[in-house]
Amino acid sequence: MSHEEISITDMVAQLHASGVREGDVLLVHTSFRAVRPVEEGPTGLIEALTRALGPSGTLVMPSWTGDDNTPFDPAATPASPDLGIVAETFRSLPSVRRGDHPFAFAARGPTAAEIIADPLVLPPHQAGSPVGRVLDCDGRILLLGVHHDANTTLHLAEMLAGVPYRVPHHITVLEDGRPKRIDYLETDHCCALFQQAEDWLKRCGMQTDGVVGHAACRLMRSRDLIETVLPELRRDPWVFIHTAESGCEECAQARASVPE
């Protein structure tokens, strides 16, 4: 089934109807496949987000690398393919700032420098990281054409709750001009059970649903998400991990990382 192309002007109206406000710090996770077709493609969607936020707003997107074995170059390393074409297009714009380490985010607006300024922290996505700075700025999260399994701020909640699981990972950085492998432990799993956050947020009236382009969207304050999810994680630190009987290999690795 084909869809009518949505104009940039109409997308701005959709964003405002969904709760996006001028002056917001807005962290966006998106699937352009769900949004399209829209005027000017991915660039048009970015323009709509920028107009909706106005000159006092800051647009933030994930921009990390998908290659753990090659040193990161913020000017040239593509964003991970999993992040989609909008994230890749955004980080390439001349007015956008991008972090200088493998778990980079990209941002444009008055608070962009503050959000991406932190050095590499491991595990990633903790308080001293861009998702932590969005929280500090009382920012909002827009899930556009994606579900909570793409919501990186839930990893921040896991870190703040002190969940016990840690799965081995590595990245490669340059040290004295030479590649150096850094091994670390991350709160990693399949993330499918992150979708529980939707029920928790809706139960408290803390998530706004809407449509932008042709995609469903979910909008929430980062602070509301953290305050809603932390009690759930403190009640059950394994709430985002599938049971052993489920057959989920990624969650099995998380379970195996904690000695019985």
N, C-alpha and C positions, 0 to 999 in steps of 0.2 A: 504494500500500500504506500503510495507516494504522499508526501506532505507538502503543504504550501510553505514557501520560504518566509521566515519571520524577519521583519526589519529590525535594525538596531534600535530604532525608536520604540518599537513595540516590546523588545526585550528589556529595555530600561523600565518601561511601565510594568512589565511582568515582575522584574526584580523588586521594584518598590512595593508592588502588591503582595509579594512574598515576604516582605519585612525588611529588606535591605534598605539602609538609611544612608543619606549623605553624611560623611565624616566617619563612617565605620572603619575599623580595622577588620578586614574580611579575609579569612583563610578559605580558599576555594579548592575543592577536589571535584574533578569533573570528567565525564565521558562525552566527548564531542559526538560520538556516534549516536548517543541518545538525544542530544540537543538538536542536531542538524535536521533539515537544511535551514541555515540562517544567512542573512545578508553578510557578505564578505567573509564567510567561513569562520575559522577559529579566530582570526584577527577581529572580525565583527563582534564575536562574543566577548573578547577581551575589551573592546571599545565600549560595549554595552555595560559591562561590569564597571569600567572606569567612569563612565558618565553617571551611573547610578550612585557611585560613591562620592562623586564630586571632587573638587581640588583638595579638600581637607581630609579625604578618605585614603586609606592605604589598602592596596590589593596584594595578597600574598598567595603564593602557590608552592607546592613541593617541587624540588628541582634536583633531587639527588641522582647520582649515577646508578646505572644498572650493572656496572662492571667493577667487581671487587678486586680485580687483579691488575688494573691499570691505574696509575696515579691520576688524580682528578685535576683538571684544568678548568677553572670556572668560566673562562672565555670560550672554550672550545668543546669540552666534554658534553655530549648530548644528555638531556634528561633521560632517565630510565624509560624504556618503551612502555612499561606498565602505567606510567603517569599520563600518557596520552599526548595527542598533538597540541592541545591547548597549552599544557605546561611547557612543552618544547618551544612553541611559538612565543610564549610569554617571556621565557628566559632569554630569548634571542633579541628582544626589542632593545634598542639603544638606551632607552630611558629607565630600564629595569636594572636593579641591583641584585646580584646573586652572591650567596655565601661562597667562601673560598675553601670549603672542605667537602668530602664525599657525601655528607648528609645535608647538603645545601638546600635552602629554600630561596626563592626569588621574590622580590617585592618592589612595589612602586608606590610612592606617596610620601607624605611627611614623616612617617615613622619607619620607613623602609630600612634606613641604616641601623636603627636601634634593633629591629627584629632580626636582622641577619648578622649582627656584629659578633656574636659569641663564637669563640673558637670551638674546634671539634671536641665534643664530649661523647664518651662511650660508657654505657650503652647510649645510643642516640635517643632523641625525642624525650628528654627529661627536662627538668626545670631550666637549666642553662642552655636551652636550645630554642630555635625559632618558635616551636609550638608553645614553649614556656613563655616566650615574650609576647605572643598573641594573647595568652592568658593574662599576663601582667598588664597588658593594654586594654583589658576588658573587651577583647575582640570577639568576633562572631565566626562561626564555621558554616559554610554553605556546601552542602553535598548536592551536586548538580548532575543528575543522571546516574549517580552512584549511591550505594547504601553505606551503612556504618562500617562495613568491613574495609572501607577505604578511609576511615576516619582516624588519622594519625594521632589525634589528641587522646584517643583511648589508650594508646601506648604510654602517653604521659600519665594518665590515671593509674596504669599498672605500676609505673615507677614510683609514683607518690604513695601508692598503697603498699609498696614493698612486696609484690608477689614473689614467690620463691623460685619460679622456673627461669632458667637462663640457658639458651641454646648457643653453641659455639658458632661464631662467624669471624670473618676477617675483612679487612680493607687494605689497600695499598696506597701509601703516601710517598712523597719525595722527601728525602732527608739528605742534606748535603749533595743534592743533585742526583741521588740514586734512589731507586725504588726500595721501599721498606714495607714489609708485611706487618700489620698490627692485628693480633688476635684479640677478640673480646667476646663477652657473653651478652646476648640480647634476649629480651622478653618476646620471643618469636613463637608463632603458632599459625594456624590456618586463618584466623581472624573471623571465621564465619559466625561465631557466637557473639561477636561485637554487635550483631543486629539486635540483641536483647536491649541495647541502649535505647532503641526507638520506643519500645514499650515503656521503659522507665521514664523517659523524657515526656512522652505523651501523657502518662498517668499524672505527671506533675504540671502539665500545661507548659512545658518548656521547649517544645519544638513546634515550629511553624512550617506547614507544608504548602507548596505552591507548584507552579509550572513556569519554566523559563525555556524559550524556544519550544521544543516538543518534549522536553524532559521534565519529569517530576523532580522537585527539589525539596531539601530539608534544611531549615535554618535554625541555628541555636547559638546562644552565648557559650563561649568556651568555658566560662566560669560555671554556668548552669550544668554543663555536661560533667565537669569534674565533680561538682558538689552532689550530683545525682548518682554518679557511678562509684565514687569512693566508698560510700557505705555498703554497696553491694559487694565490692571487692574485699572489704574488711570483714564482711559476714562470711564470704566464701572466696578465698583467693584463687580458686580454680574455676570460677564461674564462666570464664571465657575459654576454657580448655575442654575439648570433647573427652568423654569417658574412654577408658581403655577398650571397651567393647565396641566403640563406634567404628574402629578401623581407620581412623584419621592418622596418617603417618606423621604429619607435622605436629599435631597435638601429642602424639606418642613420644616424640623427641622431647617436647617440653616436659612431659611427665617423667621421662627417664633422666632428666637433668637434675632431679631432686632425689637424693638417696632415701630409701624407705626406712 
